[in-house]
Amino acid sequence: MPFVSLNPATNQLIQTHASWDAHRLEQALEKAHSAQQAWAQTTFSLRAEVLRKVAMHLHAQRDQYANIITQEMGKPLLEARAEVEKCAGVCDYYAQHAEEFMCAEPVASDAGKSYVAYYPLGVVLAIMPWNFPFWQVFRAAAPALMAGNAVALKHAPNVPQCAIAIEAIFRDCGLMEGVFTNLMIEVEQAADAIASPYVHAVTLTGSEAAGRKVAACAGQHLKKCVLELGGSDPFIVLHDADLEHAVDMAVASRFLNCGQSCIAAKRFIVVPQIADEFLKQLKIKVEALKVGDPMSDTTQIGPMARLDLRVSLHSQVTDSIAQGAVAVTGCMPVEGTGFFYQPSILDRVTVKTRAYHEELFGPVAIIIRAASEEDALHLANETRFGLGSSIWSNDTARAEQLAARIHAGSTFINGMVKSDPRLPFGGVKASGYGRELSRLGMHEFVNAKTVWVR
């Protein structure tokens, strides 16, 4: 089947691209393996030079790439520009710090000399999603490439234009041919890529279901795997929170990228003292969001990326309302062309509703009313997910004590959950395992080799 690039705001076809057969896939992976062996022998300064060129190119051509992102998956143009800039930032970060992260570490032992040295693994297969079609790729590729690995990208089927553009960026900025390769393969062919003797590790950002399949396949072939999966992040608002700031950040965190983000705040858990006022202020802010053409700089909410995603979201919303949740605002698809959904709030979400148990991947905020602070913590942990979390309170010392008890890969206090190259990023439970970014993320795809000298 061909890959179809479709504008979700207009439902118009942009481009189609033929998918590869098994022979072409194996040829590409063999070439990547050969290129990686040469790339692994290069110096850190040469690798850093390439990544700095990539960063400068991204800055210079920001608007061009932002347009591709917006037209292909619907992200508002202002957000798409910010995404491209963030990609440049992660390239600069690893260009500056990778050599330090890869330095051998001396360890005292019974040897005359012993240390841990870090070497690249080989070809890393990166299976990436559509919601941040540039950032997810660059945050995986930058550390992997600086470590001396090659990257083979299997991107989401609905963003082929983004995948082709990213491959061209690396090529045009001087990366050795084959060290970054875009694989135009179907979802079903991912298993063949993982099984290939030319692939040595896998990183996936995607759904829980995709993670289970990839983990099983990687495990079958004994290959290292990092999974960054879904999330249903709690946003805990305590009685002493700066309510105006919390509401502003609640809107930003829930409705960025039309709510299509794994680390978006999804469950707003509020204590009784402030629940009604929080909801009142949140409703005003949500209803003020401008829905419209994502190519306009004034638009805050663009379309959802695909029609089937909107259908699934609305099914979750209508089922939850039938099960007792209260529709405060929105909760309906926008009529007309494109895959738009109204910015929405569901109140009185309880254990009896779908929205309590499932990740809502779209512009819908759910309010869960806690009986107390302790109950809020219980509700935060009563989920199979464990990606991000946030606590809002003016008593930061108390908030830190509570943060230690939240089962998640990160907890932000009085701040919106975000990924930052300086900090490790990843989750626990059904949100996956392993870490991206920082020193830890770089070390996921290296051979940490012990060297012992008498």
ABEGO torsion letter per residue (X at the ends): XBBBBBBAAAGBBABBBBBBBAAAAAAAAAAAAAAAAAAAABBAAAAAAAAAAAAAAAAAAAAAAAAAAAAAAGBBAAAAAAAAAAAAAAAAAAAAAAAAAABBBBBBBABABBBBBBBBAEBBBBBBBAABAAAAAAAAAAAAAAAGBBBBBBBBAAAAAAAAAAAAAAAAAGBBBGABBBBBBBAAAAAAAAABAABABBBBBEBAAAAAAAAAAAAAAGBBBBBBBBBBBBBBBBAABBAAAAAAAAAAAAABGGGBBAABBABBBBBAAAAAAAAAAAAAAAAABBBEBAABAABABBBBABAAAAAAAAAAAAAAAAAGBBBABEGBBBBEBEBBBBBBBBBGBBAABAAAABBBBEBBBBBBBBABAAAAAAAAABBABBBBBBBBBABAAAAAAAAAABBBABBBBGBBBBBBAABBBEBBEAAEBEBBEEAAAAAAABBBBBBBBX
